[in-house]
Amino acid sequence: MLLLRASVPCVLLLMPAAAAAQSVDGTVDWGYGRSTYETGDQQTTNASFTQAYTLGYRSILWDPRFLTYAGELTFNRNALTFGPDASSSQQTGFKGTANLFATRPFRGSISGSRGFGGESANYPESSTVRGGLTLPAGSAPELKTAKSEFGMNWQLASKSLPRVELSYQDSSAKVAAGSLSALQRQSSMQALVARESPRLSNTLRYQRNGFDTGLSQAFRQQYRELGYELVAKATDRTWGTARAGRRTTFSRFDVPDQFTDIGVDGYRPPPGGEVTLDYGMATLAHQAAAGLSADMSVGFDRERSAAGGTSALLATAGTRYHPFGGLVLHGSGTYGERGQEFADTRVLVLTRGARGGAEYSLTSRFIRATAGYDAGRGWNRSDRGVEGESRTWHGRLDASTEILHFVQLSVGHERGRSRDELLTFGNQWQERTHASARSTLTRRITVDASYEVASIDRGIAPLLFQTRYTQATASTAFELARERRLALTAGRFQNRASAADDANEYVGLVFDGALIGPLHISVTARREHTTSTVVRLDQDGYYTSGVIDYRVRLFTFSLEHRYTNLSLSTAGRIDPLTFTGNQILFRVGRRFGFTP
């Protein structure tokens, strides 16, 4: 009884604070639109009426340092008429978030949302998930739709305990008609445990990402990695590191690796389907006086894919010397075993190699430049007694300058080649050139441009893999006034690979700003041309959109117009498909909020 009497005043004292932290808000939005589409000789007129309602609630439990939470309810409905037909869609949803101990070392958060509803079978497809649902011919059932998201995060950051981080995200979308359904799911999970001190640090990390859809296996991607890292410092000049782990990736797309240095280390096979990599490395480094440093490392990696596999167990010793200015000399030696599995044939090679090079950096008032070159040679013997040599070289040059604070220029070029008489995957050619420029003509005019071209060849005749990649972009921004901005963009992308050639060109214009007082306008125009030799696709289109907003108190009035002109040619069509669309949408919205 005494405890009850003491708790009543405490509850009464907490109630005003909790009530003051409560808030209710929401939005109401109505819209009416009318669209005209022309496909070939056919013309279709659509009309739509949309309703959207949102109600939110935010509060705290006991104290904001303990728990804050928020919830939201939504309801959307869209009625659409096109010609003599009519369709509709509606969805009801809710979401909630909570933050626990936001200011404490052991803070966490959780969030979730769920939406469910339905739409007519003749409702225009609005997602890729809908495209994965194949309905029987002649059927027109009502479709059920569902979307959900869930996420959580927890951290422990205390000086006396290891640092722990956990996070998990999962989202899914589903469309169903009776026993038929199409599901798309995306998830990610990360976990980290680390212990750090001035002389020793340990880190264990796990990461998993996945994307899966019933539309096509080509959109299925997965990535998993479990890794451990140890860093130990004996002195400020002597330290050691150790890394080990397993990485697994899966994707239907066979893309080349990013442009990286090539050398006498383990070679990577072309990716295909699932690729599994087991790796481990230990390194001991020492930084001596007078710019001299040395390191020794032992590494192991084994990679397997559908195209083949590689393995390497190598010991490397290297040294770097900084005699003066920006000059750095370096050299290394390698000894170990490399292996390759390709076309049901396994080859093991005992390799010995040496590598050396130099790098020079120049920094002055007007220019910053770096040039480097290194080369290596190896002597190899296979498990069948066959001897062969390997050679590799790599050079690079980067420079940047700023002229009178008016224009900043940056250019770079790198090139490398690797030849191996025993291992097919050891034959590579890589080249990359890039440049960028940025200029501030005036305080309100800015120009940016970039260019990059790269090529990668891997293997020997018949060539296993080849790609040529080119990308160029340019943009100009004009600050017409404090709240008015005009931007022009243009770009080109081209990729020529062994499997197919793809290209994309675009040019666009964007204007955003206030006209008079609360009257705001946004205009976008874009022309785009896309080609691909996979399905002999050629698409050329013009797209424009404009929105005028007017805000008065809690009301927002907007008028939106969209225009599309598209021409599409594919291998399966004799004549190009032409499409022209005009859409006008008028919307009225109101915000509200109050504190209970």
C-alpha positions as CSV (number, residue, x, y, z in Angstrom):
1,M,0.0,0.0,0.0
2,L,2.8,2.4,0.8
3,L,4.4,1.6,-2.6
4,L,1.2,2.3,-4.3
5,R,0.7,5.7,-2.6
6,A,4.3,6.7,-3.6
7,S,3.8,5.6,-7.2
8,V,0.6,7.6,-7.8
9,P,2.3,11.1,-7.5
10,C,5.1,9.9,-9.8
11,V,2.6,8.9,-12.5
12,L,0.7,12.2,-12.1
13,L,4.0,14.1,-12.5
14,L,4.9,12.2,-15.7
15,M,1.5,12.6,-17.4
16,P,1.9,16.3,-18.2
17,A,5.3,15.7,-19.8
18,A,4.0,12.8,-21.9
19,A,0.9,14.7,-22.9
20,A,3.1,17.7,-24.0
21,A,5.2,15.5,-26.2
22,Q,2.2,14.0,-28.1
23,S,1.3,15.3,-31.5
24,V,-1.1,14.4,-34.3
25,D,-0.7,15.4,-37.9
26,G,-1.8,14.3,-41.3
27,T,-2.5,15.2,-44.9
28,V,-5.5,15.1,-47.2
29,D,-4.9,15.0,-51.0
30,W,-7.3,14.9,-53.9
31,G,-6.4,14.8,-57.6
32,Y,-8.0,14.7,-60.9
33,G,-6.2,13.9,-64.1
34,R,-6.9,13.4,-67.8
35,S,-4.6,11.7,-70.3
36,T,-4.5,11.0,-74.0
37,Y,-2.3,8.3,-75.5
38,E,-1.7,7.5,-79.1
39,T,-0.1,4.1,-80.0
40,G,0.2,3.7,-83.8
41,D,-3.3,4.4,-85.2
42,Q,-5.1,3.9,-81.9
43,Q,-6.0,6.7,-79.5
44,T,-7.1,6.3,-75.9
45,T,-8.4,8.8,-73.4
46,N,-8.1,8.2,-69.7
47,A,-9.5,10.0,-66.7
48,S,-8.5,9.4,-63.1
49,F,-9.6,10.6,-59.6
50,T,-7.2,9.9,-56.7
51,Q,-7.7,10.2,-53.0
52,A,-4.9,10.0,-50.4
53,Y,-5.4,10.3,-46.6
54,T,-2.6,10.2,-43.9
55,L,-2.9,10.3,-40.1
56,G,0.1,10.3,-37.9
57,Y,0.8,10.2,-34.2
58,R,4.0,10.8,-32.3
59,S,4.7,10.5,-28.6
60,I,7.1,9.3,-25.9
61,L,7.0,6.7,-23.2
62,W,8.0,7.9,-19.8
63,D,10.9,10.0,-21.0
64,P,12.4,10.9,-24.5
65,R,15.7,9.4,-23.4
66,F,13.9,6.1,-22.8
67,L,11.5,5.6,-25.8
68,T,10.1,7.7,-28.6
69,Y,7.6,6.2,-31.0
70,A,5.5,7.2,-34.0
71,G,2.7,5.6,-36.0
72,E,1.0,6.5,-39.3
73,L,-2.1,5.3,-41.1
74,T,-2.7,5.8,-44.8
75,F,-5.5,5.1,-47.3
76,N,-5.2,5.6,-51.0
77,R,-7.8,5.1,-53.7
78,N,-7.6,5.6,-57.5
79,A,-10.4,5.3,-59.9
80,L,-9.4,5.2,-63.6
81,T,-11.5,5.2,-66.8
82,F,-10.0,4.6,-70.2
83,G,-12.4,4.6,-73.1
84,P,-15.5,2.4,-72.2
85,D,-13.6,0.5,-69.5
86,A,-13.1,1.3,-65.9
87,S,-10.7,0.1,-63.2
88,S,-9.6,1.0,-59.7
89,S,-7.0,0.4,-57.1
90,Q,-6.9,1.0,-53.4
91,Q,-4.5,0.4,-50.6
92,T,-4.6,0.7,-46.8
93,G,-1.3,0.8,-44.9
94,F,0.3,1.5,-41.6
95,K,3.8,2.1,-40.3
96,G,5.5,2.5,-37.0
97,T,8.9,3.4,-35.6
98,A,10.4,3.3,-32.1
99,N,13.7,4.5,-30.8
100,L,15.0,3.1,-27.5
101,F,17.6,4.8,-25.3
102,A,18.5,7.2,-28.1
103,T,21.1,9.0,-26.0
104,R,22.6,5.9,-24.3
105,P,25.5,3.7,-25.5
106,F,23.1,0.8,-26.0
107,R,20.6,2.5,-28.3
108,G,18.3,0.7,-30.7
109,S,15.6,1.3,-33.2
110,I,12.9,-0.7,-34.9
111,S,10.6,0.2,-37.8
112,G,7.9,-1.6,-39.9
113,S,5.3,-0.9,-42.4
114,R,2.5,-2.9,-44.1
115,G,0.3,-2.1,-47.0
116,F,-2.5,-4.2,-48.5
117,G,-5.2,-3.7,-51.0
118,G,-6.3,-4.7,-54.4
119,E,-6.7,-3.5,-58.0
120,S,-8.6,-4.5,-61.1
121,A,-6.9,-6.9,-63.5
122,N,-7.2,-4.3,-66.3
123,Y,-5.6,-1.7,-64.1
124,P,-2.4,-0.5,-65.9
125,E,0.7,-2.2,-64.5
126,S,2.6,0.0,-62.1
127,S,5.4,-2.2,-60.9
128,T,7.8,-4.9,-62.2
129,V,6.2,-7.4,-59.7
130,R,2.9,-7.1,-61.6
131,G,4.7,-8.0,-64.8
132,G,5.8,-11.3,-63.3
133,L,2.1,-12.4,-62.9
134,T,0.9,-14.3,-65.9
135,L,-2.9,-14.6,-66.0
136,P,-4.8,-17.2,-68.0
137,A,-6.1,-16.0,-71.3
138,G,-9.6,-14.4,-71.1
139,S,-9.5,-14.1,-67.2
140,A,-10.0,-10.7,-65.4
141,P,-10.0,-11.4,-61.7
142,E,-9.4,-8.9,-59.0
143,L,-5.8,-8.7,-57.9
144,K,-4.6,-8.5,-54.3
145,T,-1.5,-6.5,-53.6
146,A,0.7,-6.3,-50.5
147,K,3.9,-4.5,-49.5
148,S,5.8,-4.8,-46.3
149,E,9.0,-3.4,-44.8
150,F,10.8,-4.2,-41.5
151,G,14.0,-3.0,-40.1
152,M,15.9,-2.9,-36.8
153,N,19.2,-1.5,-35.6
154,W,21.1,-2.0,-32.3
155,Q,24.4,-0.6,-31.2
156,L,26.5,-1.0,-28.1
157,A,29.3,1.5,-27.8
158,S,30.9,1.4,-24.4
159,K,34.6,1.9,-23.6
160,S,34.7,-1.1,-21.3
161,L,32.9,-3.5,-23.7
162,P,33.4,-4.6,-27.3
163,R,31.6,-2.4,-29.9
164,V,28.7,-4.3,-31.3
165,E,26.5,-3.2,-34.3
166,L,23.5,-5.2,-35.6
167,S,21.2,-4.2,-38.4
168,Y,18.5,-6.0,-40.4
169,Q,16.3,-4.8,-43.3
170,D,13.7,-6.8,-45.2
171,S,11.1,-5.7,-47.7
172,S,8.7,-7.5,-50.0
173,A,6.0,-6.9,-52.6
174,K,3.4,-9.3,-53.8
175,V,0.7,-9.5,-56.4
176,A,-1.8,-12.4,-56.3
177,A,-4.8,-13.6,-58.2
178,G,-6.3,-16.7,-56.7
179,S,-3.6,-19.4,-56.5
180,L,-1.3,-17.4,-58.8
181,S,1.2,-14.9,-57.3
182,A,4.4,-13.0,-58.0
183,L,6.7,-12.1,-55.2
184,Q,9.7,-9.7,-55.0
185,R,11.9,-9.6,-51.9
186,Q,15.0,-7.6,-50.9
187,S,16.9,-8.1,-47.6
188,S,20.2,-7.1,-45.9
189,M,21.8,-8.0,-42.7
190,Q,25.0,-6.7,-41.1
191,A,26.7,-7.6,-37.9
192,L,30.0,-6.3,-36.4
193,V,31.9,-7.0,-33.2
194,A,35.0,-5.0,-32.6
195,R,37.5,-4.6,-29.8
196,E,39.9,-1.7,-30.1
197,S,42.9,-0.6,-28.0
198,P,45.9,1.6,-28.7
199,R,48.0,-1.5,-29.6
200,L,45.5,-4.2,-30.6
201,S,42.2,-4.3,-32.5
202,N,40.0,-7.2,-33.5
203,T,37.0,-6.9,-35.9
204,L,34.6,-9.6,-36.9
205,R,32.2,-8.6,-39.6
206,Y,29.3,-10.4,-41.4
207,Q,27.3,-8.9,-44.3
208,R,24.5,-10.3,-46.4
209,N,22.5,-8.7,-49.2
210,G,19.9,-10.3,-51.4
211,F,17.5,-9.4,-54.1
212,D,15.1,-11.9,-55.5
213,T,12.1,-11.6,-57.8
214,G,9.7,-14.0,-59.5
215,L,9.8,-11.9,-62.6
216,S,13.0,-13.4,-63.9
217,Q,16.1,-15.1,-62.6
218,A,18.2,-12.4,-64.3
219,F,17.3,-10.0,-61.5
220,R,18.5,-12.4,-58.7
221,Q,21.5,-11.1,-56.9
222,Q,23.1,-12.3,-53.6
223,Y,26.2,-11.2,-51.6
224,R,27.5,-12.7,-48.4
225,E,30.8,-12.1,-46.6
226,L,32.2,-13.2,-43.3
227,G,35.6,-11.6,-42.4
228,Y,38.0,-11.2,-39.5
229,E,40.7,-8.6,-39.2
230,L,43.5,-8.2,-36.6
231,V,45.7,-5.2,-36.3
232,A,48.6,-5.3,-33.8
233,K,51.2,-2.6,-33.1
234,A,54.4,-3.6,-31.4
235,T,55.7,-0.1,-31.7
236,D,54.8,3.0,-33.6
237,R,57.1,1.8,-36.4
238,T,56.3,-1.9,-36.4
239,W,52.9,-3.4,-36.8
240,G,51.2,-6.5,-38.2
241,T,47.8,-7.3,-39.8
242,A,45.9,-10.5,-40.4
243,R,42.7,-10.9,-42.5
244,A,40.6,-14.0,-43.3
245,G,37.2,-14.7,-44.6
246,R,34.8,-16.0,-47.2
247,R,32.9,-14.1,-49.8
248,T,30.1,-15.4,-51.9
249,T,28.4,-13.6,-54.8
250,F,25.7,-14.6,-57.2
251,S,24.3,-12.7,-60.2
252,R,23.0,-13.4,-63.6
253,F,24.9,-10.5,-65.0
254,D,28.5,-11.3,-66.0
255,V,30.2,-7.9,-65.6
256,P,33.9,-7.2,-65.6
257,D,35.8,-6.3,-62.4
258,Q,36.6,-2.7,-61.8
259,F,39.8,-1.4,-63.3
260,T,42.5,-2.5,-60.9
261,D,46.3,-2.9,-60.9
262,I,47.5,-6.2,-62.4
263,G,50.6,-8.0,-61.2
264,V,52.0,-11.3,-60.3
265,D,49.5,-12.0,-57.5
266,G,46.6,-14.4,-57.9
267,Y,44.4,-13.9,-61.0
268,R,40.7,-13.7,-61.0
269,P,38.5,-15.8,-63.4
270,P,35.7,-14.2,-65.4
271,P,32.6,-14.1,-63.1
272,G,29.6,-16.4,-64.0
273,G,26.7,-17.3,-61.8
274,E,27.9,-18.0,-58.2
275,V,31.4,-17.0,-57.3
276,T,33.0,-18.1,-54.0
277,L,36.2,-16.7,-52.6
278,D,38.1,-18.0,-49.6
279,Y,41.0,-15.7,-48.6
280,G,43.5,-15.1,-45.8
281,M,46.6,-12.9,-45.5
282,A,49.1,-12.0,-42.8
283,T,51.4,-9.0,-43.1
284,L,54.3,-7.7,-40.9
285,A,55.5,-4.1,-41.7
286,H,58.3,-1.9,-40.3
287,Q,58.9,1.8,-41.0
288,A,62.6,2.6,-40.5
289,A,64.2,6.0,-40.3
290,A,65.3,8.0,-43.4
291,G,62.2,7.1,-45.5
292,L,62.9,3.3,-45.6
293,S,60.1,0.7,-45.0
294,A,59.8,-3.0,-45.5
295,D,57.0,-5.6,-45.2
296,M,56.5,-9.3,-45.5
297,S,53.2,-11.1,-46.2
298,V,51.8,-14.6,-46.7
299,G,48.4,-14.9,-48.5
300,F,46.0,-17.6,-49.6
301,D,43.0,-17.3,-51.8
302,R,40.8,-19.7,-53.7
303,E,38.0,-18.6,-56.1
304,R,35.5,-20.8,-57.8
305,S,32.9,-20.0,-60.4
306,A,31.0,-21.7,-63.3
307,A,33.6,-20.4,-65.8
308,G,36.5,-21.9,-63.8
309,G,38.6,-21.4,-60.7
310,T,41.9,-20.1,-59.4
311,S,43.9,-20.5,-56.3
312,A,47.1,-19.0,-54.9
313,L,49.4,-19.5,-51.9
314,L,52.0,-16.8,-52.1
315,A,54.7,-15.3,-49.9
316,T,55.8,-11.7,-50.7
317,A,58.5,-9.5,-49.3
318,G,58.8,-5.8,-50.4
319,T,60.5,-2.6,-49.6
320,R,59.9,1.1,-50.2
321,Y,62.5,3.9,-50.2
322,H,61.9,7.6,-50.2
323,P,65.2,9.2,-51.0
324,F,64.1,12.8,-51.5
325,G,61.2,15.1,-52.5
326,G,58.3,13.2,-54.0
327,L,60.3,10.2,-55.3
328,V,59.4,6.7,-54.0
329,L,61.3,3.6,-55.1
330,H,59.8,0.2,-54.4
331,G,60.5,-3.5,-55.1
332,S,59.1,-6.9,-54.1
333,G,59.7,-10.6,-54.6
334,T,57.1,-13.4,-54.7
335,Y,57.3,-17.1,-54.2
336,G,54.5,-19.7,-54.0
337,E,52.0,-21.7,-55.9
338,R,49.2,-20.7,-58.2
339,G,46.5,-22.9,-59.6
340,Q,43.8,-22.8,-62.3
341,E,40.8,-24.9,-63.2
342,F,39.3,-24.4,-66.7
343,A,37.5,-26.7,-69.1
344,D,37.9,-29.8,-66.8
345,T,41.7,-29.2,-66.7
346,R,43.6,-28.4,-63.5
347,V,47.0,-26.7,-63.6
348,L,49.3,-26.1,-60.6
349,V,52.2,-23.7,-61.1
350,L,55.2,-23.1,-58.9
351,T,56.0,-19.4,-59.4
352,R,58.9,-17.1,-58.5
353,G,58.7,-13.4,-59.4
354,A,60.3,-10.1,-58.9
355,R,58.7,-6.6,-59.3
356,G,60.1,-3.1,-59.1
357,G,59.1,0.4,-59.9
358,A,59.1,4.1,-59.0
359,E,56.6,6.8,-58.3
360,Y,57.1,10.6,-58.4
361,S,54.7,13.2,-57.1
362,L,55.0,16.9,-57.9
363,T,53.2,19.6,-56.0
364,S,53.5,23.2,-56.8
365,R,51.4,26.3,-56.8
366,F,49.9,25.7,-60.2
367,I,49.9,21.9,-60.8
368,R,49.8,18.6,-58.9
369,A,51.0,15.5,-60.7
370,T,51.8,11.9,-60.0
371,A,53.6,9.5,-62.3
372,G,54.4,5.8,-61.6
373,Y,55.7,2.8,-63.4
374,D,56.4,-0.7,-62.3
375,A,57.2,-4.0,-64.0
376,G,57.6,-7.6,-63.0
377,R,58.9,-10.9,-64.3
378,G,58.1,-14.4,-63.1
379,W,59.5,-17.9,-63.7
380,N,57.0,-20.7,-63.5
381,R,56.9,-24.5,-63.5
382,S,53.7,-26.5,-63.8
383,D,53.0,-29.8,-62.0
384,R,53.6,-31.6,-65.3
385,G,57.1,-30.2,-65.6
386,V,56.3,-27.5,-68.2
387,E,58.3,-24.3,-67.7
388,G,57.1,-20.8,-68.7
389,E,57.6,-17.2,-68.0
390,S,55.2,-14.4,-67.1
391,R,55.7,-10.7,-67.5
392,T,53.7,-7.7,-66.3
393,W,53.9,-4.0,-66.4
394,H,51.7,-1.1,-65.3
395,G,52.1,2.7,-65.8
396,R,49.9,5.6,-64.7
397,L,49.9,9.4,-64.8
398,D,47.5,11.8,-63.1
399,A,47.6,15.6,-63.1
400,S,45.4,18.4,-61.9
401,T,45.6,22.2,-62.0
402,E,43.7,25.3,-61.1
403,I,44.1,28.3,-63.4
404,L,43.5,31.6,-61.6
405,H,40.8,30.0,-59.5
406,F,38.8,30.0,-62.7
407,V,38.9,26.4,-64.0
408,Q,40.0,23.2,-62.4
409,L,41.3,20.5,-64.7
410,S,42.1,16.9,-64.0
411,V,43.4,14.2,-66.4
412,G,44.8,10.7,-66.0
413,H,45.9,7.7,-67.9
414,E,46.8,4.2,-66.9
415,R,47.8,1.1,-68.9
416,G,48.9,-2.3,-68.0
417,R,49.6,-5.7,-69.5
418,S,50.2,-9.2,-68.1
419,R,51.3,-12.2,-70.0
420,D,51.5,-15.8,-68.8
421,E,52.7,-18.8,-70.8
422,L,51.0,-21.3,-68.5
423,L,47.8,-19.8,-67.0
424,T,45.1,-18.6,-69.4
425,F,43.6,-16.2,-66.9
426,G,47.0,-14.6,-66.4
427,N,46.8,-12.9,-69.8
428,Q,45.3,-9.4,-69.4
429,W,45.3,-6.0,-71.0
430,Q,43.7,-3.0,-69.3
431,E,43.7,0.7,-70.3
432,R,41.8,3.6,-68.9
433,T,41.8,7.4,-69.6
434,H,39.8,9.9,-67.7
435,A,39.5,13.7,-67.6
436,S,37.3,16.2,-65.8
437,A,36.8,19.9,-65.7
438,R,35.0,22.3,-63.5
439,S,34.7,26.0,-64.1
440,T,33.0,28.8,-62.2
441,L,32.5,31.4,-65.0
442,T,30.7,33.7,-62.6
443,R,29.3,33.5,-59.1
444,R,26.1,32.1,-60.6
445,I,27.3,30.0,-63.5
446,T,29.0,26.6,-63.0
447,V,30.2,24.2,-65.7
448,D,31.1,20.5,-65.1
449,A,32.4,17.9,-67.6
450,S,33.9,14.5,-67.4
451,Y,35.1,11.9,-69.8
452,E,36.3,8.3,-69.3
453,V,37.2,5.5,-71.7
454,A,38.4,2.0,-70.6
455,S,39.1,-1.3,-72.2
456,I,39.7,-4.8,-70.7
457,D,40.8,-7.9,-72.4
458,R,41.2,-11.2,-70.5
459,G,42.4,-14.5,-71.8
460,I,44.0,-15.7,-75.1
461,A,42.5,-16.5,-78.5
462,P,39.7,-17.4,-78.7
463,L,39.3,-14.4,-76.4
464,L,37.5,-15.2,-73.2
465,F,36.3,-11.7,-72.3
466,Q,36.5,-8.3,-73.9
467,T,34.9,-4.9,-73.2
468,R,35.2,-1.3,-74.3
469,Y,33.6,1.3,-72.1
470,T,33.1,5.0,-72.8
471,Q,31.2,7.6,-70.8
472,A,31.0,11.4,-71.2
473,T,28.9,13.8,-69.2
474,A,28.5,17.6,-69.1
475,S,26.3,20.0,-67.1
476,T,25.8,23.7,-66.7
477,A,24.0,25.4,-63.8
478,F,22.7,28.9,-63.8
479,E,21.6,30.6,-60.6
480,L,19.2,33.1,-62.2
481,A,18.1,34.5,-58.8
482,R,18.1,33.5,-55.2
483,E,15.3,31.0,-55.7
484,R,15.5,30.3,-59.4
485,R,17.8,27.7,-61.0
486,L,18.3,26.5,-64.6
487,A,20.4,23.4,-65.4
488,L,21.5,21.8,-68.7
489,T,22.8,18.2,-68.8
490,A,24.1,16.0,-71.6
491,G,25.8,12.6,-71.6
492,R,26.7,9.5,-73.5
493,F,27.4,6.0,-72.4
494,Q,28.6,3.1,-74.6
495,N,29.7,-0.4,-73.7
496,R,31.0,-2.8,-76.3
497,A,31.5,-6.3,-74.8
498,S,31.9,-9.8,-76.1
499,A,28.2,-10.6,-75.4
500,A,26.5,-7.4,-76.6
501,D,26.8,-3.7,-77.4
502,D,24.8,-1.1,-75.4
503,A,24.6,2.7,-75.8
504,N,22.7,5.5,-74.3
505,E,22.7,9.2,-75.2
506,Y,20.7,12.0,-73.4
507,V,20.3,15.7,-73.1
508,G,18.1,17.5,-70.6
509,L,17.0,20.8,-69.2
510,V,15.6,21.6,-65.7
511,F,14.2,24.8,-64.3
512,D,13.1,25.2,-60.8
513,G,12.1,28.4,-58.9
514,A,9.5,30.7,-57.6
515,L,7.6,33.0,-60.0
516,I,5.6,35.4,-57.8
517,G,5.4,34.9,-54.0
518,P,4.2,31.4,-53.1
519,L,3.7,30.5,-56.8
520,H,6.4,27.9,-57.7
521,I,7.2,26.2,-61.0
522,S,9.3,23.2,-62.0
523,V,9.9,22.2,-65.7
524,T,11.9,19.2,-67.0
525,A,12.6,18.3,-70.6
526,R,14.7,15.3,-71.8
527,R,15.6,13.5,-75.0
528,E,17.1,10.0,-74.7
529,H,18.2,7.4,-77.3
530,T,19.0,3.8,-76.2
531,T,20.3,0.9,-78.3
532,S,21.2,-2.7,-77.5
533,T,22.3,-5.5,-79.7
534,V,21.0,-8.2,-77.3
535,V,17.4,-7.9,-78.7
536,R,18.2,-5.4,-81.4
537,L,16.5,-2.7,-79.4
538,D,16.4,0.9,-80.6
539,Q,14.4,3.4,-78.5
540,D,14.2,7.1,-79.1
541,G,12.1,9.3,-76.8
542,Y,11.2,12.9,-75.8
543,Y,9.9,13.5,-72.3
544,T,8.7,16.8,-70.7
545,S,7.0,17.5,-67.4
546,G,5.9,20.7,-65.7
547,V,4.4,21.4,-62.3
548,I,2.9,24.7,-60.9
549,D,2.4,24.8,-57.2
550,Y,0.6,27.5,-55.2
551,R,0.6,27.4,-51.4
552,V,-1.7,29.4,-49.2
553,R,-1.8,28.6,-45.5
554,L,-2.2,24.9,-45.1
555,F,-3.5,24.3,-48.6
556,T,-1.5,23.3,-51.7
557,F,-2.9,23.6,-55.2
558,S,-0.9,22.1,-58.1
559,L,-1.3,21.7,-61.8
560,E,0.9,19.1,-63.6
561,H,1.5,18.3,-67.3
562,R,3.4,15.4,-68.8
563,Y,4.2,14.7,-72.4
564,T,5.9,11.6,-73.9
565,N,6.8,10.8,-77.4
566,L,8.5,7.4,-77.9
567,S,9.6,5.3,-80.8
568,L,10.6,1.7,-80.1
569,S,12.1,-0.9,-82.5
570,T,13.0,-4.5,-81.5
571,A,13.9,-7.7,-83.2
572,G,10.4,-9.0,-82.8
573,R,8.7,-6.1,-84.6
574,I,8.7,-5.3,-88.3
575,D,7.5,-1.7,-87.9
576,P,8.5,0.6,-85.0
577,L,6.1,1.1,-82.1
578,T,5.2,4.8,-81.7
579,F,3.7,6.1,-78.5
580,T,2.5,9.7,-77.7
581,G,1.0,10.6,-74.4
582,N,-0.4,13.8,-72.8
583,Q,-1.4,13.9,-69.2
584,I,-2.9,16.8,-67.1
585,L,-3.3,16.4,-63.4
586,F,-4.9,18.8,-60.9
587,R,-4.3,18.2,-57.2
588,V,-5.5,19.8,-53.9
589,G,-3.9,19.0,-50.6
590,R,-4.2,20.1,-47.0
591,R,-2.0,19.6,-44.0
592,F,-3.2,19.6,-40.4
593,G,-1.7,19.0,-37.0
594,F,-2.4,19.6,-33.3
595,T,-1.2,18.6,-29.9
596,P,-3.7,16.8,-27.6
